[in-house]
Amino acid sequence: MNKIIQTIEKWKPFFEKVSKNSYLSAIKNGFVSCMPVVIFSSIFLLIAYVPNIFGFYWSENTEAMIMTPYNFTMGFLAVGVVATTAKALTDNFNRDMPKTNQINIIAPMVASICGLLLLATDRLEGGISTGYLGSSGLLAAFIVAFVTVNVYRFCVKRNITIRLPEEVPPNISQAFKDIIPFGFAIIIFWVFDFAFRSAFEMNFAQGVITFFQPLFTAADGWIGLAIIYGAMAFFWFIGIHGPSIVEPAVSAIYYVNIAANVSGFQAGEHATKLLTPGLQYFVATLGRTGATFVVPFLFIFFAKSKANKAIGKAAVVPTSFGVNEPILFGGPLVLNPVFFIPFITAPIINVWLFKFFVDFLGMNSFLYVLPWTFPGPIGLILGTGFSPLSFVLAVVLPLVDALIYYPFFKSYDLQRYEEEQAEVNKEKIVESDEDAIVTLVSDTVISDEKNVLVLCAGGGTSGLLANALNKGAQEFNVNVKAAAAAWGAHQDMLADYDLIVLAPQVATNLPDLQKDCDRLGISCIATEGAEYIALTRDPKKSLEFVLNILKHKGGNTDDVVIA
């Protein structure tokens, strides 16, 4: 097994390169920015249709009133996503362009919205159709965003612009500078729209959905589901944030399927589309990637190793709410050959069980998009609209996962226990490092406030370290404040911070972050798994970690140790 892991690791640089691809990251970051829209709108679906399960139905007028916020948020999701994706891609391109010749971030966002309206709407008497401006238009939105930003990059890099005298105010000059790329982009979409409608008698957004429909169907199959969620776990196992690679490829399918499930449910039909955000959050990655919801409980109740038992206690609460880094890196599970098979297998078995319940037992698939921080079994029940069989599946999944993980866990625990017993019999020699220079920290170590931003993939893991830092700063009266955010939603926040810390799951983004931080003159650092988890558990150590980075930046090589 060790040889297999070593062979897999040789491919790690390639997979890391894929995960940092400008277009994939733009899709992911674009969605991150629009997630409040998706989650907020789902609240109104819950209010409108969950009462139906208990025999209560709103009047037609009341239902229409409740659904108004949903229709004007999710109903225009593609409009938001095309703009945020264009912004994310522009940010990616600007990193490698001269500071004096950057793409204006707002301009491609506006142009991409106009382009989507051209390609995703049909002209009606007195207005336009909006059927493909919601989740059904997401694939078209990605394409429009990519084309628009590339047109802008082509023009900006080659200085294809309208030049005005230096006396003209910069804001006026910028408007004229953006006219040519805007015009090029709109003309390209206009000509393409005319040709596409003439050839296929439908708009482009509808055509894309029609073209990819077989792929959507295949993705909902046994093999398709196994590939998608097996790959997500596989990438995480070798230390790469799996969703960064897999999610961009399926994110559009997620929301097309959710819309189809909602429409079918409203019409009294069986909601059968499987590939949805809920399937990822609350089934395949129950307890997050690797289906680790049950693992901390195994560590707590069945471990003989004191270290494993302690890790389980520390990890059980965050993992129950979808933050499983404490068990991933504290166990560790990732890059641990003992856990390779269950880490890949459990998510696949989970989605197959879900498919069996939907296809053969008649349970509804997911109808609502809930925050991924919901405890998995609760998210499963709520997300499927309190389907009676979901209560059964919410019990079956953890039991099956426990059976899958248990023999591998026992093997690993025995190994750790034997190591601990051997260690007890050894004489421990503790040497003090007399050469270390110690600085006692007080409120005089840093005179002005220092702000730290911790980034992870979804904002949950980063919150663990930010909370530890704030607790340590308050306890030791140090002028440091920390905040947490998700990678992709951080770009416009950087200038407000003195130090950016990357959690292990997004550590491969350090080269891109370094470029951004160098422009702003701020510090950044990436952390490793075990190191990060140790810092989240110890406010004092986390504070020392941050203060040393900030102090060494100023040329002081003394180590900071809090008394």
C-alpha positions in Angstrom: 0.0 0.0 0.0 2.9 2.4 0.8 4.2 1.9 -2.7 0.8 2.7 -4.2 0.7 5.9 -2.2 4.2 6.8 -3.3 3.2 6.3 -6.9 0.1 8.4 -6.5 2.2 11.2 -4.9 4.3 11.4 -8.0 1.2 12.7 -9.8 0.6 15.3 -7.1 2.3 18.3 -9.0 0.1 17.6 -12.0 -3.1 17.5 -10.0 -2.1 20.7 -8.1 -1.6 22.4 -11.5 -5.1 21.3 -12.6 -6.6 22.6 -9.3 -5.0 26.0 -9.8 -6.2 26.3 -13.4 -7.4 29.9 -14.0 -10.7 28.8 -15.5 -11.6 26.1 -13.0 -10.8 28.4 -10.1 -12.9 31.2 -11.7 -15.9 28.9 -11.8 -15.4 27.8 -8.2 -14.8 31.3 -6.9 -17.7 32.7 -9.0 -20.0 30.2 -7.3 -18.6 31.0 -3.9 -19.6 34.6 -4.3 -23.1 33.7 -5.3 -23.8 31.1 -2.6 -25.7 33.6 -0.4 -28.2 33.9 -3.2 -28.7 30.1 -3.4 -29.0 29.5 0.3 -31.2 32.5 0.9 -33.6 31.6 -1.9 -33.9 28.0 -0.6 -35.4 29.3 2.7 -38.5 30.4 0.8 -38.8 27.0 -0.9 -38.8 25.4 2.5 -41.5 27.8 3.8 -43.6 27.3 0.7 -43.5 23.5 0.3 -42.4 21.7 3.5 -45.8 22.3 5.0 -47.3 20.2 2.2 -45.7 17.1 3.7 -47.9 17.6 6.8 -51.1 18.1 4.8 -51.0 21.9 4.9 -51.2 23.9 1.7 -50.9 27.7 1.3 -53.4 29.4 -0.9 -52.4 30.1 -4.5 -51.9 33.8 -3.8 -49.9 33.2 -0.6 -47.7 30.6 -2.3 -47.0 33.0 -5.1 -46.1 35.8 -2.6 -43.7 33.5 -0.7 -42.0 32.3 -3.9 -41.4 35.9 -5.1 -38.0 36.3 -3.4 -37.0 32.8 -4.8 -38.0 33.7 -8.4 -36.1 37.0 -8.3 -32.9 35.5 -6.8 -32.5 31.9 -8.0 -34.4 32.9 -11.1 -31.5 35.2 -12.1 -28.7 33.1 -10.7 -26.9 32.9 -14.1 -26.8 36.7 -14.3 -24.9 36.9 -10.9 -22.6 33.9 -11.7 -21.6 35.3 -15.1 -20.5 38.5 -13.5 -18.7 36.9 -10.5 -17.0 34.3 -12.7 -15.8 37.1 -15.0 -14.4 39.0 -12.0 -12.7 35.9 -10.7 -11.1 35.2 -14.1 -10.1 38.9 -14.4 -8.4 38.7 -11.0 -6.5 35.6 -12.1 -5.3 37.2 -15.3 -4.3 40.5 -13.6 -1.8 38.7 -11.4 0.4 38.1 -14.4 -0.1 41.5 -16.1 1.9 44.7 -15.4 0.5 46.8 -12.5 0.4 49.7 -14.9 -1.7 47.9 -17.5 -4.5 45.9 -15.8 -7.9 44.9 -16.9 -10.6 47.1 -15.3 -12.4 44.5 -13.1 -15.9 46.1 -13.4 -15.9 46.3 -17.2 -15.8 42.6 -18.1 -18.5 42.0 -15.4 -20.9 44.4 -17.2 -20.0 43.1 -20.7 -20.5 39.5 -19.6 -24.0 40.3 -18.3 -24.9 42.0 -21.6 -23.5 39.0 -23.5 -25.5 36.5 -21.5 -28.7 38.5 -22.1 -28.0 38.2 -25.8 -27.4 34.4 -25.7 -29.9 33.3 -23.1 -33.1 35.2 -23.8 -35.8 35.1 -26.5 -37.5 38.3 -27.6 -41.2 38.4 -26.7 -43.8 41.0 -27.4 -43.1 43.7 -24.9 -40.2 42.0 -23.2 -37.8 39.0 -23.1 -38.0 35.5 -21.7 -36.1 34.8 -18.5 -36.2 31.0 -18.4 -32.5 30.6 -19.0 -31.3 33.3 -16.7 -31.5 31.1 -13.7 -29.8 27.8 -13.0 -30.5 26.5 -16.6 -28.2 29.2 -18.0 -25.1 28.5 -15.9 -23.2 26.6 -18.6 -23.8 29.4 -21.0 -22.8 31.9 -18.3 -19.4 30.2 -17.8 -18.7 30.3 -21.6 -19.8 34.0 -21.9 -17.6 35.0 -18.9 -14.5 33.2 -20.4 -14.9 34.8 -23.8 -15.6 38.2 -22.5 -12.5 38.3 -20.2 -10.3 36.9 -22.9 -11.4 39.6 -25.3 -10.5 42.3 -22.7 -7.2 40.7 -22.0 -6.4 40.6 -25.7 -7.2 44.3 -26.1 -5.5 45.5 -22.9 -2.3 43.5 -23.5 -2.0 45.0 -27.0 -3.1 48.5 -26.0 -6.0 48.3 -28.4 -7.8 51.4 -27.1 -8.9 54.9 -27.7 -6.2 57.2 -26.5 -7.1 60.6 -25.0 -4.9 63.6 -24.1 -3.3 63.4 -20.7 -5.3 66.3 -19.4 -8.5 64.1 -19.6 -9.4 62.9 -16.0 -8.5 59.2 -15.5 -12.1 58.0 -14.9 -13.1 59.5 -18.3 -10.1 57.9 -20.0 -10.9 54.5 -18.5 -14.4 54.6 -19.9 -13.0 55.2 -23.4 -10.3 52.6 -22.9 -13.1 50.0 -22.2 -15.2 50.9 -25.2 -13.3 48.8 -27.8 -13.1 45.5 -25.8 -16.7 45.9 -24.8 -17.7 46.5 -28.4 -15.7 43.5 -29.6 -17.3 41.2 -27.1 -20.8 42.3 -27.8 -20.3 42.1 -31.5 -18.9 38.6 -31.2 -21.9 37.5 -29.1 -24.4 39.2 -31.5 -23.0 37.5 -34.6 -22.7 34.2 -32.9 -26.3 34.5 -31.5 -27.7 35.2 -35.0 -25.8 32.2 -36.5 -26.7 29.8 -33.7 -30.4 30.7 -33.8 -30.5 30.4 -37.5 -28.9 26.9 -37.4 -30.7 25.4 -34.4 -33.8 27.5 -33.9 -33.1 28.0 -30.2 -31.0 30.3 -28.0 -27.5 29.3 -27.1 -28.2 28.6 -23.4 -31.0 26.2 -24.3 -28.6 24.6 -26.9 -25.9 24.0 -24.4 -28.3 22.3 -22.0 -29.7 20.1 -24.8 -26.1 19.2 -25.9 -25.0 18.2 -22.4 -28.2 16.4 -21.4 -26.7 12.9 -22.0 -23.8 13.9 -19.8 -26.2 15.0 -17.0 -27.9 11.6 -17.3 -24.7 9.6 -17.2 -23.5 11.6 -14.2 -26.6 10.4 -12.3 -25.7 6.8 -13.1 -23.9 4.3 -10.8 -20.6 4.7 -12.6 -20.8 8.5 -13.0 -21.5 9.0 -9.3 -18.7 6.7 -8.3 -16.2 8.5 -10.5 -17.2 12.0 -9.3 -17.2 11.3 -5.6 -14.4 8.8 -5.7 -12.2 11.3 -7.5 -13.1 14.0 -4.9 -12.0 11.8 -2.1 -8.9 10.6 -4.0 -7.6 14.1 -4.5 -8.1 15.0 -0.9 -6.3 11.9 0.2 -3.1 13.0 -1.6 -3.4 16.4 0.0 -5.1 18.4 -2.8 -8.5 20.0 -2.2 -10.6 17.7 -4.3 -13.7 19.9 -4.8 -11.4 22.5 -6.5 -10.9 20.0 -9.3 -14.2 18.2 -9.4 -16.8 20.8 -8.4 -16.3 23.1 -11.4 -17.0 20.2 -13.7 -20.4 19.4 -12.1 -21.5 22.6 -10.4 -23.8 23.6 -13.3 -25.4 20.2 -13.3 -26.0 20.6 -9.5 -28.3 23.6 -10.0 -30.0 22.4 -13.2 -30.9 19.2 -11.3 -32.1 21.1 -8.2 -34.4 23.3 -10.5 -35.7 20.1 -12.2 -36.4 18.5 -8.8 -38.3 21.5 -7.5 -40.3 21.8 -10.7 -41.2 18.1 -10.5 -42.1 18.2 -6.9 -44.3 21.2 -7.4 -46.1 19.3 -10.1 -46.6 16.3 -7.7 -43.9 14.2 -9.4 -41.1 12.2 -7.9 -37.9 14.2 -7.6 -35.3 11.9 -9.2 -32.3 14.0 -10.1 -29.4 12.8 -7.9 -26.4 15.1 -8.6 -27.1 18.1 -6.4 -25.2 20.1 -3.7 -27.1 18.2 -1.0 -25.8 14.8 -2.4 -22.2 16.1 -2.0 -22.7 17.9 1.4 -24.9 15.4 3.3 -24.3 12.0 1.6 -21.1 11.6 -0.4 -19.1 13.8 2.0 -21.1 13.1 5.2 -18.9 14.8 7.7 -17.1 16.2 4.7 -14.7 14.6 2.2 -14.1 10.9 2.9 -17.5 10.5 4.6 -15.7 11.0 8.0 -18.8 11.8 10.1 -18.4 8.6 12.1 -14.6 8.5 12.4 -14.2 10.8 15.5 -16.8 8.6 17.3 -14.7 5.5 16.5 -11.7 7.2 17.8 -13.5 8.2 21.0 -15.3 5.0 21.9 -13.1 2.3 20.4 -9.5 3.6 20.6 -7.0 2.0 22.9 -4.4 4.7 22.0 -4.6 7.7 24.2 -3.5 10.0 21.3 -6.3 8.6 19.1 -8.9 9.1 21.8 -7.8 12.7 22.3 -7.9 13.4 18.6 -11.4 12.0 18.4 -12.6 14.2 21.3 -11.0 17.3 19.6 -12.5 16.5 16.2 -16.0 15.3 17.0 -17.7 18.7 17.2 -16.2 20.3 14.1 -16.5 17.2 12.0 -20.2 16.9 13.0 -20.7 20.4 11.4 -18.7 19.6 8.3 -15.2 20.8 9.3 -13.2 17.6 9.3 -9.6 18.9 9.0 -8.9 18.1 12.7 -9.5 14.4 12.0 -8.0 14.5 8.4 -4.7 15.9 9.6 -4.8 15.0 13.3 -5.4 11.3 12.7 -4.0 11.6 10.2 -6.3 10.1 7.5 -4.8 11.9 4.4 -1.7 10.2 3.0 -2.1 7.5 5.6 -2.0 4.1 3.7 -4.2 2.4 6.3 -7.2 4.6 5.5 -6.8 4.8 1.7 -9.5 2.2 1.0 -12.3 3.4 3.4 -11.6 7.1 2.5 -12.3 6.4 -1.2 -14.9 3.6 -0.7 -17.3 5.2 1.9 -18.3 8.2 -0.3 -19.1 5.8 -3.2 -21.1 3.4 -1.1 -23.0 6.4 0.4 -24.1 7.8 -3.0 -25.0 4.3 -4.3 -27.2 3.8 -1.2 -28.8 7.2 -1.8 -29.5 6.2 -5.5 -31.0 3.0 -4.4 -33.4 4.8 -2.0 -34.4 7.3 -4.7 -34.6 4.9 -7.7 -36.0 1.8 -6.1 -37.7 2.9 -2.9 -39.2 6.1 -4.2 -37.6 8.6 -1.8 -37.3 12.2 -3.1 -33.9 13.4 -4.1 -32.7 16.8 -2.8 -35.0 19.8 -3.3 -33.3 22.5 -1.2 -29.8 23.9 -1.0 -28.7 24.2 2.6 -25.4 25.4 4.1 -22.8 22.7 4.1 -22.2 23.3 7.9 -25.5 21.5 8.7 -24.8 18.2 10.5 -25.0 15.6 7.8 -28.1 13.5 8.9 -30.1 16.7 9.6 -29.1 18.2 6.2 -30.2 15.0 4.5 -33.6 15.1 6.1 -34.2 18.8 5.6 -32.8 18.8 2.0 -35.1 16.1 0.8 -38.1 17.8 2.3 -38.6 15.5 5.3 -39.1 12.5 3.0 -40.0 9.6 5.4 -37.3 7.4 4.0 -34.7 10.1 4.6 -35.0 9.4 8.3 -34.1 5.8 7.7 -31.2 6.7 5.4 -29.9 9.2 8.0 -29.4 6.2 10.3 -28.2 3.7 7.7 -25.4 5.9 6.2 -23.4 6.4 9.5 -23.8 2.7 10.3 -22.5 1.6 7.0 -19.6 4.1 7.1 -18.7 2.9 10.6 -18.6 -0.7 9.3 -16.4 0.4 6.4 -14.0 2.3 8.6 -13.9 0.1 11.6 -11.4 -2.7 10.6 -9.0 -0.1 9.2 -9.3 2.0 12.3 -8.6 -0.9 14.6 -5.5 -1.8 12.6 -4.3 1.8 12.9 -5.2 2.1 16.5 -3.3 -1.1 17.5 -0.3 0.3 15.7 -0.5 3.6 17.6 -1.2 1.9 20.9 1.9 -0.3 20.6 4.0 2.7 19.8 2.7 4.5 22.9 3.5 1.5 25.1 7.0 1.3 23.7 7.4 5.0 24.4 6.4 4.6 28.0 9.3 2.2 28.5 11.9 4.6 27.2 13.7 7.2 29.2 12.7 10.6 28.0 15.5 13.1 27.7 14.5 16.7 27.4 17.1 19.2 26.4 16.6 22.9 26.6 17.8 25.1 23.8 19.9 27.6 25.6 20.7 29.5 22.4 17.1 30.4 21.7 16.4 34.1 22.2 13.1 34.6 24.1 11.0 37.7 24.0 8.3 38.0 26.6 5.2 39.4 24.9 3.3 42.2 26.4 1.1 44.9 24.9 4.3 46.8 23.9 5.6 44.2 21.5 3.4 45.6 18.7 2.3 49.2 19.1 -0.4 49.3 16.4 -3.1 46.8 15.6 -2.3 43.9 13.4 -5.0 42.2 11.4 -4.8 38.6 10.3 -6.9 36.9 7.6 -7.1 33.1 7.6 -8.3 31.4 4.3 -9.6 27.9 3.6 -11.9 26.4 1.0 -15.2 27.1 2.6 -14.6 29.4 5.6 -15.2 26.8 8.2 -11.7 25.5 8.8 -10.3 29.0 8.7 -12.6 30.0 11.5 -11.0 27.5 13.8 -7.6 29.3 13.7 -9.1 32.8 13.6 -11.0 32.0 16.8 -7.9 30.6 18.5 -6.0 33.8 17.5 -8.6 36.1 18.8 -8.9 34.1 22.1 -5.1 34.2 22.5 -4.9 37.9 21.7 -7.6 38.7 24.3 -6.0 36.5 26.9 -2.5 37.9 26.6 -3.6 41.5 25.8 -1.9 41.6 22.4 -3.2 43.9 19.7 -4.0 41.3 17.1 -7.4 40.7 15.4 -8.2 37.8 13.1 -10.9 37.0 10.7 -11.8 33.9 8.5 -12.9 33.7 4.9 -13.1 31.4 1.9 -10.5 31.3 -0.8 -12.1 33.0 -3.8 -14.1 35.5 -1.8 -10.9 37.1 -0.4 -9.6 39.2 -3.3 -11.1 42.6 -2.3 -10.3 42.0 1.4 -6.5 41.6 1.3 -5.6 45.3 1.6 -7.2 45.5 5.0 -4.8 42.9 6.6 -1.2 42.6 7.6 -0.9 38.8 7.3 -2.7 36.2 5.3 -2.6 32.6 6.5 -3.6 29.7 4.2 -5.1 26.6 5.7 -3.7 23.3 4.4 -6.6 22.6 2.0 -5.7 25.7 0.0 -1.9 25.8 0.6 -1.2 25.1 -3.1 -2.6 28.6 -3.9 0.4 30.2 -2.1 2.2 31.3 -5.4 -0.9 33.2 -6.6 -1.5 34.7 -3.1 2.2 35.7 -2.9 1.8 37.8 -6.1 -1.3 39.6 -4.7 0.4 40.2 -1.3 3.6 41.5 -2.9 1.6 44.1 -4.8 0.1 45.2 -1.5 3.2 44.9 0.7 1.7 42.4 3.1 2.8 39.0 4.4 1.4 35.6 3.6 2.2 32.0 4.7 0.8 28.5 4.0 0.4 25.9 6.8 0.7 22.2 6.8 -1.9 19.8 8.2 -0.6 18.7 11.6 0.9 22.1 12.2 -2.4 23.9 11.4 -4.5 21.6 13.7 -2.1 22.1 16.5 -2.4 25.9 16.2 -6.2 25.8 16.2 -6.1 23.9 19.5 -3.6 26.2 21.3 -4.4 30.0 21.3 -1.0 30.8 22.9 0.9 28.9 20.2 -1.2 30.3 17.4 -0.5 33.8 18.7 3.2 33.1 18.9 3.1 31.7 15.4 1.6 34.9 14.0 3.8 37.3 16.0 7.0 35.6 14.9 5.9 36.0 11.2 5.1 39.7 11.7 8.3 40.3 13.7 10.6 38.5 11.3 9.2 40.5 8.4 10.7 43.6 10.1 14.1 42.0 10.1 14.1 41.0 13.8 15.3 37.4 14.1 14.4 36.9 17.8 11.8 34.3 18.5 8.7 35.4 20.3 7.6 33.2 23.1 4.6 34.3 25.2 5.3 34.1 29.0 
